[in-house]
Amino acid sequence: MAKALVIGGTGTLGSAVTARLKQHGLDVVTAGRASGDVQVDMTDTASISALFEQVKDLDHVVIAAGSTHYDAVPDLTPENNLKSVNNKLLGQVNTVLLGQHKLNDNGSFTLVSGILKEHPIARGASSSMVNGAIDAFVGAAAFELPRGIRLNSVSAGLLSESAEKYADYFKGFNPVPAERVANYFVRSVLGIETGKVYKIYE
């Protein structure tokens, strides 16, 4: 049985991804900052390394987590922008860099970016920057990973389950059900593609 680690596996999107992977017969371990089967702080490389020492014999790593800072550009400070970089961008990139040496042959990484890289909103410049960087990293790094390991990202729109909460930010956007987005994570994990950005915007 293939084994998958889902970071953010108890969140809105991560729960849907975990459920779909289990339906396909995978053994799933969930991880989060303060929840899940194991804990990890993606802003801390020591914590990421410890995670891969704790969870052995992994075939797939899926990330459905990562926060960014929202603020109007005139009010956006370098320090707050760095929160986005350290959490969602470097948190995922460092998981790949450290985890590539721990995954089984022909395994995979699936990262998460988002719609704001192409369809910006007010106060979302920091998030747009990070999402674009994640997908650029995927497009380049996928072809250099060793031992047949694949790397893709899922760029999702506003989740239906979160639409009411974020309605003031995403006016006029068409929400996407988390279960539909989760299918693309399954495609990334169980398919053959690499260097792919799966876009699910509506």
Secondary structure as UniProt FT lines:
FT   STRAND          3..7
FT   TURN            8..10
FT   HELIX           12..23
FT   TURN            24..25
FT   STRAND          27..32
FT   STRAND          38..39
FT   TURN            42..43
FT   HELIX           45..54
FT   STRAND          60..63
FT   HELIX           73..75
FT   HELIX           78..84
FT   HELIX           85..89
FT   HELIX           90..99
FT   TURN            100..102
FT   TURN            105..106
FT   STRAND          108..112
FT   HELIX           115..117
FT   TURN            122..123
FT   HELIX           125..141
FT   TURN            142..144
FT   TURN            147..148
FT   STRAND          150..156
FT   HELIX           160..162
FT   TURN            163..169
FT   TURN            171..172
FT   HELIX           178..190
FT   STRAND          197..200
//
